[in-house]
Amino acid sequence: MKVLLTGANGYIGMRLLPVLLDQGHEVVCLVRDARRFPTSRFLEGDYEGSKLEIIEGDLLDRDSLSGIPEDIEIAFYLVHSMGSGAKNFYDLEDLSARNFLSALESTKARQVIYLSGIVNHPKESLSPHLASRLNVEEILLRGAVPATVLRAAIIVGAGSASFEIIRDLVEKLPVMIAPKWLRNPCQPIAVRNVIDYLTGVIGNERTFDGTFNIAGPKAYSYQDLLMQFAEVRGLGRVLLPVPLITPKLSSYWLFFMTNASYPLARSLVDSLTYDMSSSENRIREIVDLDLISYPDAVKRAFSMIEQNQVKSSWIDSLSSGRMDVHLLRRIEVPRFGVYSDQRVLPFNRDPEEVAENIWRIGGKEGWYSMDWAWKLRGWMDRIVGGSGLRRGRRHPSELNPGDALDFWRVLVSDREKRRLILYAEMKLPGDAWLEFQIEPNRNPSINKAWRVVQTATFRPRGLLGRLYWLAVLPFHHFVFTQMVNEIAGRRREEESTLSGQ
């Protein structure tokens, strides 16, 4: 079948796409910026020759959706703005869903599949995000194309927001506070089973114009989820009851203790105050699956992490930071009205070895210079509401445009040209870029074949921005000089081993 996949860059979209291709479907991915889509991952190796098409379009702009092919048969709607922080997200999601349906009117689509959240309460009593999910359901179910709505609670998988937040809490805190609402029931589901359900309902007329809960085999309280996670990890943990803590205070607590942005933390806490268990299991009669238990789902997630096989992560969502999505289209670093700090270092090594150092920067590898200073800067950013360094990176050596990298966002990742540009998502009185480029050394007086050019650029916002640059300028000499030296000179264990043979 020919399938339209919206939200293709998202956590679920990146898991669903390879399965659709494996099943032989022809897939059209609708993305806002094709540069963010890791095309090479799906056009080489196992997927070489697969029928995959990438088109650009913004669901908030009806006219931009004219490129959707007329002959699509199935349309996945995997779009939502949980954690975006937009004050009018309800209206934006409403408009997005209506534009989506309007665009489908000129196609041959015969089914829409939407992934929503479990709802066990009247709409008027729901949190804003759950109410928005329910509103989108209602819009899609009223459309001319039959809709299948699948509702899930917590999705357990490496890189999912819920999994990573639980991981942060359990692994970092020997004693965890337990507000009263942590006793509410929830029925988590493994991401593998989510994908199985999404593909299992394709073209299944028994699911047309229907709403179904998808859930794991057992319901837990949220505090049980924490303790079960700790047991899988072999950690002794204590929950300290704190009955009077409010959802707002809990949101701040999650924000400071985990990788979550404040909007995401608030959305999650709002959801935790509801019963998210599933008493309705009709989908099991239609799609027969071996459901994965919560402890086994956690074990599977860590197996993927240990093998560096995490296919997608919530941190790569643009809503996890503060960058304007349109900035990805303006990838050239400004040269006028800015301050810059450039370090150039010639070298004679294999340029691919140096490029590998650049592409591994950040995350667990660190920033190659005064890591304590970077951590302090990340902590300061967190205090004022930024993301800090806690987002890390999805993969130790792969970077795609749009990926999160600690408190940076990848704008350009051109391994062939050995060029990497990062945009700062930390709280700043201006805009900042960090650019790395490896190029041939054209200075005949220096007997080196290559050079690495490292450029930090800052565009100040008013007097405060200029004062900020002057304040940090003395630190740049130490931080950036050591960084470029490490990038050009650091040798990895595998390189040292080979050179010693």
FENWOHU-V248220 format. One record per residue. N is the residue number from 1. RES is the residue in one small letter. PHI is phi as a letter, one per 40 degrees, with the letter a starting at -180 (999 if undefined). OMEGA is omega in whole degrees, -180 to 180 (NA if undefined). D_LAST is the distance of its C-alpha to the last C-alpha in Angstrom with 2 decimals. Layout:
BEGIN
n=(N:N)
res=(RES:RES)
phi=(PHI:PHI)
omega=(OMEGA:OMEGA)
d_last=(D_LAST:D_LAST)
END
This chain:
BEGIN
n=(1:2:3:4:5:6:7:8:9:10:11:12:13:14:15:16:17:18:19:20:21:22:23:24:25:26:27:28:29:30:31:32:33:34:35:36:37:38:39:40:41:42:43:44:45:46:47:48:49:50:51:52:53:54:55:56:57:58:59:60:61:62:63:64:65:66:67:68:69:70:71:72:73:74:75:76:77:78:79:80:81:82:83:84:85:86:87:88:89:90:91:92:93:94:95:96:97:98:99:100:101:102:103:104:105:106:107:108:109:110:111:112:113:114:115:116:117:118:119:120:121:122:123:124:125:126:127:128:129:130:131:132:133:134:135:136:137:138:139:140:141:142:143:144:145:146:147:148:149:150:151:152:153:154:155:156:157:158:159:160:161:162:163:164:165:166:167:168:169:170:171:172:173:174:175:176:177:178:179:180:181:182:183:184:185:186:187:188:189:190:191:192:193:194:195:196:197:198:199:200:201:202:203:204:205:206:207:208:209:210:211:212:213:214:215:216:217:218:219:220:221:222:223:224:225:226:227:228:229:230:231:232:233:234:235:236:237:238:239:240:241:242:243:244:245:246:247:248:249:250:251:252:253:254:255:256:257:258:259:260:261:262:263:264:265:266:267:268:269:270:271:272:273:274:275:276:277:278:279:280:281:282:283:284:285:286:287:288:289:290:291:292:293:294:295:296:297:298:299:300:301:302:303:304:305:306:307:308:309:310:311:312:313:314:315:316:317:318:319:320:321:322:323:324:325:326:327:328:329:330:331:332:333:334:335:336:337:338:339:340:341:342:343:344:345:346:347:348:349:350:351:352:353:354:355:356:357:358:359:360:361:362:363:364:365:366:367:368:369:370:371:372:373:374:375:376:377:378:379:380:381:382:383:384:385:386:387:388:389:390:391:392:393:394:395:396:397:398:399:400:401:402:403:404:405:406:407:408:409:410:411:412:413:414:415:416:417:418:419:420:421:422:423:424:425:426:427:428:429:430:431:432:433:434:435:436:437:438:439:440:441:442:443:444:445:446:447:448:449:450:451:452:453:454:455:456:457:458:459:460:461:462:463:464:465:466:467:468:469:470:471:472:473:474:475:476:477:478:479:480:481:482:483:484:485:486:487:488:489:490:491:492:493:494:495:496:497:498:499:500:501)
res=(m:k:v:l:l:t:g:a:n:g:y:i:g:m:r:l:l:p:v:l:l:d:q:g:h:e:v:v:c:l:v:r:d:a:r:r:f:p:t:s:r:f:l:e:g:d:y:e:g:s:k:l:e:i:i:e:g:d:l:l:d:r:d:s:l:s:g:i:p:e:d:i:e:i:a:f:y:l:v:h:s:m:g:s:g:a:k:n:f:y:d:l:e:d:l:s:a:r:n:f:l:s:a:l:e:s:t:k:a:r:q:v:i:y:l:s:g:i:v:n:h:p:k:e:s:l:s:p:h:l:a:s:r:l:n:v:e:e:i:l:l:r:g:a:v:p:a:t:v:l:r:a:a:i:i:v:g:a:g:s:a:s:f:e:i:i:r:d:l:v:e:k:l:p:v:m:i:a:p:k:w:l:r:n:p:c:q:p:i:a:v:r:n:v:i:d:y:l:t:g:v:i:g:n:e:r:t:f:d:g:t:f:n:i:a:g:p:k:a:y:s:y:q:d:l:l:m:q:f:a:e:v:r:g:l:g:r:v:l:l:p:v:p:l:i:t:p:k:l:s:s:y:w:l:f:f:m:t:n:a:s:y:p:l:a:r:s:l:v:d:s:l:t:y:d:m:s:s:s:e:n:r:i:r:e:i:v:d:l:d:l:i:s:y:p:d:a:v:k:r:a:f:s:m:i:e:q:n:q:v:k:s:s:w:i:d:s:l:s:s:g:r:m:d:v:h:l:l:r:r:i:e:v:p:r:f:g:v:y:s:d:q:r:v:l:p:f:n:r:d:p:e:e:v:a:e:n:i:w:r:i:g:g:k:e:g:w:y:s:m:d:w:a:w:k:l:r:g:w:m:d:r:i:v:g:g:s:g:l:r:r:g:r:r:h:p:s:e:l:n:p:g:d:a:l:d:f:w:r:v:l:v:s:d:r:e:k:r:r:l:i:l:y:a:e:m:k:l:p:g:d:a:w:l:e:f:q:i:e:p:n:r:n:p:s:i:n:k:a:w:r:v:v:q:t:a:t:f:r:p:r:g:l:l:g:r:l:y:w:l:a:v:l:p:f:h:h:f:v:f:t:q:m:v:n:e:i:a:g:r:r:r:e:e:e:s:t:l:s:g:q)
phi=(999:c:b:c:b:c:g:c:c:c:d:c:d:c:c:c:d:c:c:c:c:c:c:g:c:c:b:b:c:c:b:c:a:c:c:c:c:c:d:d:c:b:b:b:g:c:b:c:g:c:c:b:b:b:b:c:a:b:c:c:b:d:c:c:c:c:c:c:c:c:c:c:b:b:b:c:b:b:b:a:b:d:g:c:g:c:c:b:c:c:c:c:c:c:c:d:c:c:c:c:c:c:c:c:c:c:b:b:d:b:a:b:b:b:c:b:b:c:b:b:b:c:d:c:b:c:c:d:c:c:c:c:d:c:c:c:d:c:c:c:c:c:c:c:c:d:b:b:b:b:b:b:c:c:b:b:a:d:g:c:d:c:c:c:c:c:c:d:c:c:c:c:b:c:b:b:c:b:c:d:c:c:c:c:c:a:b:c:b:c:d:d:c:d:c:c:c:d:c:c:c:d:g:c:c:c:b:c:f:b:b:b:c:b:a:c:c:a:c:b:c:c:c:c:c:c:c:c:c:c:c:c:c:g:b:c:b:b:b:b:c:b:c:c:c:c:d:c:c:c:c:c:c:c:c:c:c:b:c:c:c:c:d:c:d:c:c:c:c:d:c:c:c:b:c:b:c:b:c:b:b:c:c:c:c:b:b:c:b:c:c:c:c:d:d:c:c:c:c:c:c:c:c:c:c:c:c:f:b:c:c:a:a:c:c:c:c:c:c:c:b:b:c:c:d:c:c:c:c:b:c:c:c:c:b:b:g:b:b:a:b:b:b:b:b:c:a:b:c:c:c:c:c:c:c:c:c:c:c:b:c:g:g:c:c:g:b:g:a:f:d:c:c:c:c:c:c:c:c:c:c:c:c:c:g:c:c:g:c:c:c:g:a:c:b:c:b:b:b:b:d:g:c:c:a:f:c:b:b:c:c:b:b:b:c:c:c:f:b:b:b:b:b:c:b:c:c:a:c:i:b:b:b:b:b:b:a:b:a:c:c:b:c:c:c:b:c:b:c:b:a:b:b:b:b:b:b:b:b:c:b:g:c:c:c:c:c:c:c:c:c:c:d:c:c:c:d:c:c:c:c:c:c:c:c:c:c:c:b:c:b:c:d:c:c:c:c:c:c:c:c)
omega=(176:-170:172:-179:173:-175:-175:179:-175:-176:-179:-178:-179:175:-176:-174:-179:179:178:179:178:-179:175:179:170:-170:174:-179:176:-179:179:180:-177:180:-180:-175:-179:-173:-175:-179:-175:178:-180:175:-175:-174:180:-178:179:179:-178:179:179:176:180:177:179:-177:175:-180:-175:-176:-178:-176:-177:-179:178:-177:-178:-171:176:-179:-178:180:175:177:-176:-175:170:-173:177:179:-179:-179:180:-177:-178:-174:179:-180:180:179:177:180:-180:-179:-180:177:179:180:179:179:-179:-177:-179:179:178:-178:179:175:171:179:-175:176:-176:179:180:-179:178:-176:176:-175:-175:-179:-176:172:-179:-177:178:178:178:177:-179:179:178:176:-176:178:-177:-179:177:-177:-178:179:180:-177:173:-178:176:-177:179:174:178:177:-174:178:179:178:178:-177:-178:-179:-176:178:176:179:179:-177:-175:-174:-176:-171:175:177:-179:177:-176:174:-176:-176:174:177:180:-178:178:-179:-175:179:179:-179:177:179:176:180:178:179:-179:179:-178:-179:-179:177:-178:-175:178:180:-178:179:-180:177:-175:172:171:-174:176:-173:-172:175:178:164:180:179:174:178:179:-176:176:177:180:-180:178:-178:179:-178:174:-177:-179:175:-179:-179:176:-170:-171:-177:-177:176:-180:177:178:179:178:179:177:-179:-177:-175:-175:179:-172:169:-178:178:179:179:-179:179:180:180:177:180:-178:-178:-179:173:-179:176:-176:175:-179:-175:-176:-177:-178:177:-177:179:-176:-178:166:-175:-178:-180:-180:178:179:178:177:179:179:-179:-180:175:178:179:-178:-180:-177:-178:179:-173:-179:-179:-180:-177:-180:174:180:179:178:179:-176:-177:173:-177:-177:179:178:179:-180:-168:180:180:-180:-178:-178:-180:-177:169:179:176:-176:176:-180:-178:176:178:-178:-179:171:-178:179:177:178:177:178:176:179:-175:178:-175:178:-178:-179:-180:-178:-173:170:-180:174:-177:179:180:177:179:177:179:177:179:178:179:179:-179:-177:173:178:-177:-176:-178:-166:-180:-179:178:-175:-173:-175:-176:180:176:176:175:-178:179:172:178:-173:179:174:173:-179:175:-180:175:-176:-177:180:179:178:-178:180:177:178:176:-176:175:174:178:-176:173:-178:180:-177:178:174:-173:175:179:173:-175:177:177:-176:178:-175:-179:-180:-176:178:-175:-174:172:174:-180:-178:-174:172:-177:-179:175:-173:175:179:-178:-179:179:179:178:178:-179:179:-178:-176:-176:180:-179:-178:-178:-178:-174:-173:177:179:-179:-178:177:179:179:-178:-172:-176:177:-178:-175:-178:178:-179:180:-179:-178:-179:-178:NA)
d_last=(52.83:52.35:51.39:51.64:49.23:50.16:47.98:44.96:42.73:43.94:42.55:44.46:44.37:40.57:40.67:43.60:42.46:39.69:42.11:44.82:42.55:41.46:45.16:45.80:47.78:47.97:47.20:48.45:46.90:49.22:47.44:48.71:45.79:43.59:40.86:40.33:39.79:36.19:37.22:33.78:33.20:36.21:36.09:32.66:31.04:33.51:36.32:36.00:39.51:41.16:44.47:43.79:45.78:45.48:48.72:49.64:52.66:53.96:56.12:58.17:59.11:61.06:60.96:57.14:57.12:58.75:55.47:55.44:55.87:59.26:58.00:56.02:57.20:55.51:54.85:52.74:53.84:51.04:52.10:53.23:53.11:52.56:51.11:51.86:54.33:56.78:60.32:61.74:59.06:61.83:63.46:60.15:59.22:62.76:62.55:59.11:60.39:63.55:61.72:59.43:62.45:64.19:61.26:61.26:64.91:64.04:61.52:61.88:60.13:61.62:59.73:58.30:55.93:55.69:53.65:55.84:56.29:58.41:61.87:64.40:66.75:69.28:67.95:70.05:68.46:64.82:62.35:62.00:58.70:59.95:63.22:61.37:59.42:62.75:64.34:61.65:62.21:65.91:65.39:63.13:65.44:68.40:66.70:67.69:64.38:64.15:61.76:59.74:58.96:56.37:56.51:53.65:53.37:50.00:47.07:44.16:40.69:37.49:38.39:42.16:44.24:45.96:42.83:41.00:44.12:44.65:41.00:41.44:44.62:43.47:40.08:41.32:44.80:45.61:49.27:50.34:53.79:55.70:58.51:61.26:60.19:56.88:59.07:59.73:58.46:55.63:54.17:50.49:48.87:45.26:44.00:43.19:46.91:47.97:46.15:47.68:51.14:50.72:49.80:52.27:55.29:54.56:57.76:59.28:62.94:63.56:61.63:63.40:65.26:64.06:62.36:60.16:58.31:54.77:53.61:51.57:53.26:54.35:55.78:54.70:55.89:53.49:53.14:52.26:49.45:48.00:48.37:47.02:43.93:43.51:43.93:41.20:38.83:39.97:41.60:44.97:47.03:50.64:52.94:55.61:58.74:59.95:62.89:64.09:61.02:61.78:59.65:59.29:57.98:55.66:54.31:53.53:51.92:49.61:48.85:47.74:45.98:44.06:42.44:45.73:47.66:51.23:52.82:50.53:51.19:54.91:54.87:53.06:55.42:58.38:57.21:56.63:60.31:61.26:61.22:58.29:58.69:59.65:62.87:62.90:60.55:62.11:58.81:57.72:60.53:59.28:55.48:54.47:51.16:49.36:49.38:46.41:47.44:46.61:44.30:42.41:42.21:40.63:38.06:37.25:36.88:34.31:32.38:32.17:31.19:28.34:26.98:27.50:30.11:33.05:34.86:37.37:38.49:41.83:40.31:39.73:43.47:45.02:47.63:45.09:45.26:47.82:46.67:49.27:48.18:49.41:46.89:44.24:46.30:46.36:42.69:42.99:42.88:46.23:46.37:49.95:51.62:48.31:46.35:42.71:39.79:37.11:33.82:31.85:28.43:26.74:22.95:20.42:17.68:17.48:20.88:19.89:17.61:20.71:23.00:21.17:22.02:25.57:25.95:24.87:27.39:30.10:30.68:28.48:25.93:28.77:29.66:27.08:29.94:32.60:32.35:35.49:37.39:36.41:37.49:40.72:41.37:40.82:43.20:45.78:45.53:46.10:49.16:50.82:50.19:46.88:43.87:41.73:38.00:38.61:38.19:34.43:32.87:32.85:29.16:26.13:24.98:27.93:30.91:34.06:37.17:39.50:36.89:37.53:34.94:36.33:39.43:38.39:38.91:36.68:38.76:36.25:32.80:31.80:28.08:28.63:30.29:28.11:31.28:32.22:35.71:36.88:40.51:41.57:43.58:44.28:47.89:48.40:51.41:49.92:47.01:43.40:40.39:36.75:35.00:31.44:30.75:27.79:29.22:28.74:29.66:32.88:33.64:33.33:33.60:30.25:27.19:25.27:24.84:25.41:27.32:27.86:31.55:32.61:36.36:38.54:42.04:45.13:48.54:51.03:54.01:56.95:57.23:55.25:52.23:52.44:52.81:49.78:47.58:48.89:48.27:44.57:43.87:43.02:40.30:38.66:37.59:35.42:34.33:33.56:32.02:29.46:28.89:28.06:25.79:23.80:23.75:22.38:19.96:18.83:15.21:14.75:12.72:11.01:10.25:8.91:6.61:5.39:5.62:3.79:0.00)
END
